[in-house]
Amino acid sequence: MKRVTVSPRRLAVAGALAGLAAVGSACNLQWSPYAAKVGGRVISPAQLDSALKQASSNASFRCLLQHTGTGASSLTGAGTDTYDGTFVAYVLTNLIDAAAARSVVARQGLAEPASARALARSQVEAAFSSELTSTHCGTASTKLLDQLGPLLSSSFVQLQLDEDALAAHAARVSLTPAGIAAYESAHPAETRQSCLSGVFVRTRGEADTVRAKLAAGASMSSIVTKYAPAQASSGASLGCYTAGQLTSISPAIDKAVSAAAVGSVAGPVAYQSAYVVMVVTSRPFEPVVDALNQIFTSNSRAFSSRITSEVRRTPVEVNPQYGHWSRSTTGPSLAAAGFGGRVEPNRAPSSADLLNGAALNAPSSTSGPIALGGSNGG
């Protein structure tokens, strides 16, 4: 069986860039005082420039961005040292979202202890690992977060931490290991796991025989050796699952496991083209980070609404060089839509409108080219 995990919503990479608001400056662009203003917070051109450089310089991360639909067919423009204007608008939208999330957390005075930051980092690492595997942009073992460098990686963790704090607040849970453990104790149906060993056989007759032998006291290792030697290398361990995860794999498996006590046999159950017979080895609570993911997912609508309200009631001003701010979150570029609005990129003029049409430095999309900071006196 394939383990089903709960992935943080924003860290399906489509929203991962939002944490870049905390990134340091790579080049101080003196010719432009701001990239965007979000209430009293200023996102500088240097921050935007640094975010663009770091987001597009890592091959695996660049691959992830292109798989998640930023709205740009390419991250770079057609000219030398330019970015695609749609990509710039996408990044800037996420910077605005992050500034709004920080404002909500700060206004509410929500605690973000060191233990919560460690959990947030684990969430980010798991999300990147899952995305790299599913998109074939890298392997699950790739430490992408570390490869992005301390400034960029810490920004991702900060965004996750802010959203965790808002989710925990909405759930009235203390964002500490003890607080999350208390949540698990109060919600055992959602957070208690069944750890299983098991054997897959081809026929119902074999499955009934295996069940009888296990019920009579035979060890799972001896059963696997005789009836499914190809599974011996795994030690017959099937992993640990909550009821919700088992249901997503097979409702029949969840029903059989739920009815079995620790140490007893569950099944046989028809699964795909085989039959599985299982033994419930233990029933611990799930790891704290998985419980936090549940809290996050269950309350994502609530805290997203808080951030959306913050964006919509806060004056947002975008430097005209990069586009303009739109309160609309509908349209073809949904991936670039933020919580309460988005940056709409400038559109490139047609060659007929130019004195020298052949000189048009058009990017890969219909938006105008944006020069890298380093080529503008940074």
N, C-alpha and C positions, 0 to 999 in steps of 0.2 A: 504494500500500500504506500502511496505517496503522502508524505506529511503535508497537511494543509496549514499554512501559517497566516497570521493576521498581519498584513503590511500596512504601515502608516500611510494614510491617504496622501498627504502632501509629498511624501517621499517616494512616490512612484515616478520621481524625477521630473515629471511635468511641472511640479511646484518646487523642486529642490533648490532652484536658483534664488528663492526668496530670501534665504539666509545670507545672501551676499552683501546685504546692507552694511555689515560690520567689517567688510574687507578693507584693508589699509590701502593707501595711495601708492600707485605704481608710477604716476607721473602727474605733477601738479599743473593743470591747465589754467594758466592765469587769464587767458582771454575769455573765459566763460565762468561766472561766479557760482553757477549751480547747474545740476542736471535736472533736479526736481526738488520741490519744496512740499513737505507733507506737514501742514500745520507749522509748528516751530522747529521741525527737524529738516535739515538740509542734506540732500544726497549730492555730493560734489561730483563734478566731471571726473576727478581723479578716482573716486570710488567706482564709478561706472566703468571707467577705462580699465581699472584693475580687474573688475569682475568679468568684463568681456575677455580680457587677455587670459585670465586663469581658466575661465570656463571653456575656452576654445583651444587651449594649448595642450590639453591631455587627450590623447587619441581615444581612450575608452570613454571618457566623459563626453567628448564631442560626439561620439557614436550614439551615446544615450540620448543626447539632446536632439539629434536628428531623427531618432526613432520615436520620440515622444511628441512630435508635432509642434514645434515652436512657431510654425507658420512660415518659416523660411526654408527654401529648398537647399540653401547653403548658408553657413554661418558667416562666411566672408563675402565681400563684394568682389566685383570683377576687376576693380582697380587695385593698384599696389597699396598695401597698408589701409584697407578699408574693411568695415564689417557690413553685412547685410542690414539694411535699415529695419527690417521686420524683426531680426534677431535682437537688435539693440532695443527696440520697443518692448520686446518680450522680457528681456533682462530688467529693464527699467521698471516695468510693471511689477515685477517680483520684488524689486528693491522697495517700491512704495508699499507693497503688502507687508514686508518685513518691518518697515518703520511703523506701520499701523499696529502690528502685533506687539511690538515693543512698547508702544504707547499704552495699549490696553493693559498689559501686564504691569507696567510701572504705575498706572493710575490706580489699579486695584491693590497695589502693594503685595502681590503674590510672591510667596517664598519660593526660591529656586536653590535648594541645598546642593552641596557637592555630590551627594549620592544620586540626586535626580539628574545631574549633568552626566554622570557616568552611565545611567540608564539611557539617556537620550543618545549618547554616542553609540551604545549598543544597537539602538533602534536604527540609527542612520547606517551603521555598518551592515546590518541585516538587510535593509532595504536596497542598498547598493549591490550587495551580493546577489540578491534575487533578481534585480534588474539586469545586471551584467550577464547572468545565466540565461534569462528568458529572451534577451535581445541578441545574444551571441556577440556582445561587445567586449567580452572578457570572461574570465573564469570566476567561479564563486569564491575562490581563494584569493583573488586579487584584492590587495589592500588599497582600494581606490581612494578612500578617505585620506590615508596618509600620503598618497602620491600627489594629492592636490595641494599639499603644503599646509602649515599650521594656521595661516590666516583664513584661507578658504574653508578648510575642514572645520575650524572652530565656528565659522559662521553658520554652517549647516547644523551643527550641534545646537547652537543658540536658538535657531528657529524651532527645531524640534522641542527644545526645552521650554520655550515660550508657549508652544501649543500644548505640550503636556501639562504645563501649569494651568492653562485655561481649561483644559479637559478635566483635570482633577478638581478644580474649583467648581465646575459645573456639576460634577458627580459628588461633591462634598467629601472628597477623599484627600487626606494629607499626602502630599507628594514626597513621601519617604518610604523606605522599604517596610517599616512597621505599618504605615498607613495603608499601603497597597496590600500587605498581608492581611490586615483587618478586612479590607474589601473582599479578598478571596474567601475568608471565613464566612462572610455574610452572603456570599454568592457561590456556594459550592457547586450548584448545578452547572454554572458557566465556567468555573475555574479549576475544578478538580479533574485530574487526568486519570485515565486507565492505562497503565503500562502493560504491554502485551508481548508474549512470545507466541509463535505460531508456525504452522506448517501448511503448505499448499500441496494438494494432491489433485489428481486428474478426475477421479470418479467418486460418486457418492458412496459406493461400497468401501473404497479405501478410507474415505473420510469417517465413516461410521466405525470402521476398525480402529483407526487412530484415536478417535474419541474414547472408545471403550478401553483401550490400553492406557491412555492418559488418566482416565477416571480410576483405573485399577492401580495407579501409582507409578507407571512407567515415566521415565524422564523425557523431557522434550528433546534433549540432545540425542538420546537413543532412537527416538521416533524419527527425527530428521535424518539421522545417519542411514536408517533403513528405508524410509519412504521418500525422502527428498534430499539426497546427498548434495545436490547443487546449492542448497541453502545453508549447508553446514558452515560456510565461511562467515556468515552473519551471526552465528550463534543462535539462530532462530528468533532473535529479537526483532520485533516489529515497530518498536518505538512507543511513545506515550502520547495520548490524545485526549482532548476534552470531548464531551458528548457532541458539541457542535461540529467539531472537526471530523468525528466518526460519521456523523450524519451526512456531511458533505462528501465523504468517501463512499458510504453505502448505508442507507437507513437500516437495512437488515443487519449489518454488522453492528451498528450502534445498539439496536434492540437486543441482540444476543449478548453483547458485552455488558450492557446495563443490567441485564438479568443475572449476571454471574457474580458470585462473591470472589474476593481475593483468594487466589489459590485454586479456584475451580475452573472447569473447562467451559468455553463458550463456542457454540457452533455444533456441527458444521454449517457454514454459510456459503452459498454459491456466490462467487466473486469473479467477474469477467468469465474466463473459460475454465475456471478451476473451482475447487472447494477449499476453504480455509477453516482450520480448527485452531482455536486459540486458548491460551491460559492467561488469566489476569494475574500478573505477578505483584502489582502494588497499585495504590491509588493516592499518589501525592497531589498537592496543589501544583499548578503549573508554575514555571519560573516567574519571578517578579516582573521581568521585562515583558513577558507575554501577557500577564495580567494588565500591565500598563497599556499595552497595545489595545486590549479590549476596552479599557476605560477611554482611551483615545478615540477608537472607532465609534463607540457608543455615544460619545458626546461631541463628535466632530461637527455635527450640524449646529449645535448650540454655540461652540466657540467660533465657528466660521461666521455665524450671524453676528457675533460681537465684533469681530474684525471688520466685517462688511459694514456694520453700522458706523464703526470708527472711520473707515475710509470715506463713507458717504457724507458724514457730517463734518469732516475735516477738509479745509481748503487744500486742494492739490494743484500745484502749478508745475508744468513741464517746460523746460527750456525749448523754445521753438525749433532749435537745431535738431532735436531728436523726435519731434512730433507734437501731438497735443493730447490732452487728457480727455477721455470720454467716460461718462458714467455708465454707458451701455456695456453689458457683458454678454451680448448676443451677437451672432454673426458668424462668418466662416472661420475666424481664427479663435475658436473657443479655448485652445490650449494657452493662448496668450491672455485670456481674460482673467482679471484678478478678482479679489473678493468683492470689491465694490466699484470696479471700473477698470480701465486699461489705457495704456498709451497707444494711440493710433499713430503709426509711422507716417512720415512725409512721403509723398509720392514723387517719383522721378518725372521730370518734364519729358514730353515727347521730343524726339530729335527735330521735329519740324519747328519747335519753338526756340531752338538754339541757333545762335549765329554760326556755330561750327558743330553741326550734328555729329560729325565723325568723332568729335572729342568727348562725347558723352561717356562718362565712366559709370555705366549702369551696373548695379549689383545683380545677383542671381534672381531676385524677386522684383516686384514692381515698386518697391520702396527705394528711397534715395540712399546713396552710399554714405557711410559715416566713417571718417578718418580715425585711425588709431591715435591715441593721445601722444604716443611717442613721436609721431610725425608732425606734431603741432607745437613744438617748442617745449614739450614736457621734460 
